[in-house]
Amino acid sequence: PHFYVTHEYDMAALLALRQQVNQTLPEDEKISVNDFIIKATALALREFPNLNASLDEANNQVIHHGQVNIGVAVAVEGGLLTVVSRDTDRKPLRQIAAELRPMLQRARDGKVRPDDIEGSTFSVSNLGMYDVEHFIAIINPPEAAILAIGSVREVPVVKDGQVVPGLRMKATISVDHRVSDGAEAARFMQALVKYLEEPLRLL
């Protein structure tokens, strides 16, 4: 019983901030757009604990998690793996990036460790690097929801009655209707606006 909510975000400020931050960092410590999105998601989940939850089907109970552990989907040969950033809401961006980088590499190399992939409470799947405008991700059971991220695109937008170029990204949340509803998912997607469109909040 899944449902889906899509929102479009203005990414101009985030991309500008990322460029500024990365100018101060060595090549092997640079922060990706996905790192910003993961941190933004974790902070938004603090406001929506019902989405940072799992469904215990055997006992028909919803389990709300005290930790915000973001599962990050990574393409591997023959399928998909999810590596886990733990306590993501409490960590600085640079630490999130530094911890994820070796885990993602181990997953791609087929050398993943058990603690790399266990304990996620919410997942993010980003296909932006494949020039995907929009897609819907399948929920990673027993989690309640997953966020699917498309590419940041330069598109025409209307501003003050004028058509101007803008940088936009579409994201879609898939939610288990047994745990949440459309209004809550829509509010979560709106909460992401303040982190993605005012990215200084992430630093």
N, C-alpha and C positions, 0 to 999 in steps of 0.2 A: 504493500500500500504506500507507494512513493508519490510525492508531488514535487514540483520544481518551481523555483522563483529566480528570474534573471534580472540583473541590474547592470547599468552601464556607468562606468566611473571615468572621471576626468583625471588622467594620469600625468599631466604636464608638470605639476609641482613635484610629484614623486620622482619622476625621471630627472628633473633638474637637480633635486637634492641628492639623488644617488650619484650623479656625475660629480657633484661637489665633494661628497664624502669620499668617493673612490679616488679622487685626485690626491688625497692625503694618505692613501693606503698602498702598501706594496702589492705587486701583481697577484701574489698568492693569497691575499687577504681581502680581495675586493668583494663587495656585497652585491648579490644579484637582486633583480626585481622580485624574484620569488621569495627571497629572505624577507624583504619588506612586507610582502603579502602575508607570509606566515606569521610574522609578528603582529600585523594588523588584525588578522583573524583571531589570534590568541587573545588580544586585548578586547575585541568585540565579544568573544565568548564569555568573558568575565561578566558581562552584562546579561548574557543569555545562557545561564547554567543548564537550562532545559535542553539546549542543543549540544552541550558538552556532556552527553549522557550515553548510556548503553541500555539495550533492552534485554532483560533476562527472560527469554521466552518460556523456559521451563516453569518459572514461578509467576510469569506474567507481571513482572515488576520493571519499573524504570529505575536505573541506578544512576544517580548524579555523582560526577567525579569531582573530588576536591582539587585535583591537579588538572592543568590544561596541557595535554601532551598531543602535539600536532603530528599526525602521520603524513609524510610527504611521499607521494607516489613517484616511483622512478621506473622507467622502461628498462627491462632487462631482456636478455635473449629468451624468447619463448613466453614472454608474459610481462607481469607487473609486480613490483615489490613495494612495500611501504616501509620506509625507515622513519624512526620516531625522534622528534625533538621534544625533550621533556621539560616541563615547567616553562614553556615558551613565553608565557605572559610575564614572567619574572626576569627574563634574561635580556641583556642588551643585544641589539642587532648584530654587532660584531661577533659576539659569542655564539649566537644562533648559527651564523654563517660558518664560523670556525668548526663547530661541532658537526654540522650537517655535511660539510665538504668531504671528509674522509669516509663517512657512512655511505654517502651516495657513490663514491668511488668503489668502495668494497662491494656494494650491491651490483654495480656494473661489471666488476671483475669476477663475480661469482664467489666472493669470499665473505659474504655477510655473516655477522655474528648474531646469536639469538637475541641479545639485548639491544641490537640495532633495530629490530623489527617488532618488539613486543611492547604493549602498554599504551597504544595510541587511544585517545578519547574522541578525536575528530580528525578528518583527513582533508588534505588539499591535493588536487590533481591539476597540474599546469601543463597544457599543451601549447602554450604561447610560442615556444621555440619552433613549432612546426607550422607556423602561419595559419593557425586555426582561429576563426572568428568567434566561434561559440560551440560548446558541446555540453552534454549532460553526462555526469559521472555516476557510476553505480556505487551505492552505499557499501562501505566496508563493514560487514557485520562483526560484532553486535552494535556498532556505533549507530547513532541516531541520524547522522547527516554527513555529507561530503560537499566540498566546494570545488567546482570546476572552473578553471581560469583559461580564458582565451588570450589571443595576442593583443598587445598594445598596437593600435593602428592610427595612422594619420587620416582623419576623415573630415569632411565639411560639417561644421556645426553652426547653428544660428545663435548669434550673441548680439543683444541690443538691436535686433532687426537686420543685422548684417550676417552674411555667410562668411565665416572665417575658418582657417584650418585649426583642428583640435586633435589632441591625443586621447583616444578613448579605448577602454578595455571592458569587455563583457565578462561577467562572472555569473554562474548559475549554481544555486544551492539545491541539492537533492535531499529531501527529508522524509523520514519514516513517519507517516501520519498517525501511527499508534503512539508516538512520543510528542509530536508537536503539530502545529497547524500553520496555515498560510499566512495569517496575520503576524505570528511570531517570526516566521522566516523572513517576511518582508521587512519587519523592524530590524532584524539582524543585518540584512543587506543594507539598510539605511545607516545603521551604526558603523558599518565599514567605511562609509563615505568620509566620516570625520578623520579617520586614520589614513585612508588612501589619498584623500584630496587635501588634507592638512598634515603632511607627513612629518612635520617637526614633532608631532605628538609621539612618534615612534622612536625618537632619539632620547 
